[in-house]
Amino acid sequence: MPKTDSYEAELLSAFDKGALKSVATRGEILKFKAAARATAIKDRRVNIRLSSGDLRDIQVRALEEGLPYQTLIASVLHKYVSGRLAERQTSVGPDLSKASAPRGRASKAGA
């Protein structure tokens, strides 16, 4: 589990003491509850094959986040399809965003 800094520890302490009060209106709370119910509906089952290493890494990450690994996988997939999962730019390897068409195939015009 990640370590908490002093600000987080202060928030947790205030929460435990009941010192925090919600600023959400009743209407907002009802809207959030409805949205949570709608996104929590899981009406389809999917089976996928993963490498042992990937599954182990996912399970470790889920444990760090404090949630079941299937929930983590579903959350990542949901964020991806809803456009809220952004690729991280790294300095390792080529920049694939500027990659050209696959090599090795001659186009009809050039054949």
Steps between C-alpha positions, in 0.01 A plus 500: 500500500637845414627715784291800603648845524419747780211660306339162433549396863330823611204430266469142625507619859230760431288238325539253787393770748192585290622857449440502123163608366365440150444806282287309248132587476233232528440525124870451425517199729199342323660570161830342609321195640310453173824530299673249728214253460503540122874442469499212748262291291700213360282303265762326282774251573832498312779245515852605402838337508789688658861411554581383851729799548236753391237343725740498794585868440130588477429315824784683675377838372143417607625406847684833523180680397291297745257347253440163332710444188193438281364838609832663407494336156138611442586853614799528266295371207216742581741794517655395170172477307369823653816688398616571854809280486790692350822347374806602693785644293827328581854575396572131442454363150375666182216751490226289344264795461709612202548153353430451132307219336633146552800415285537202274184544299509662162211727424300445185626830361863405559474137380 
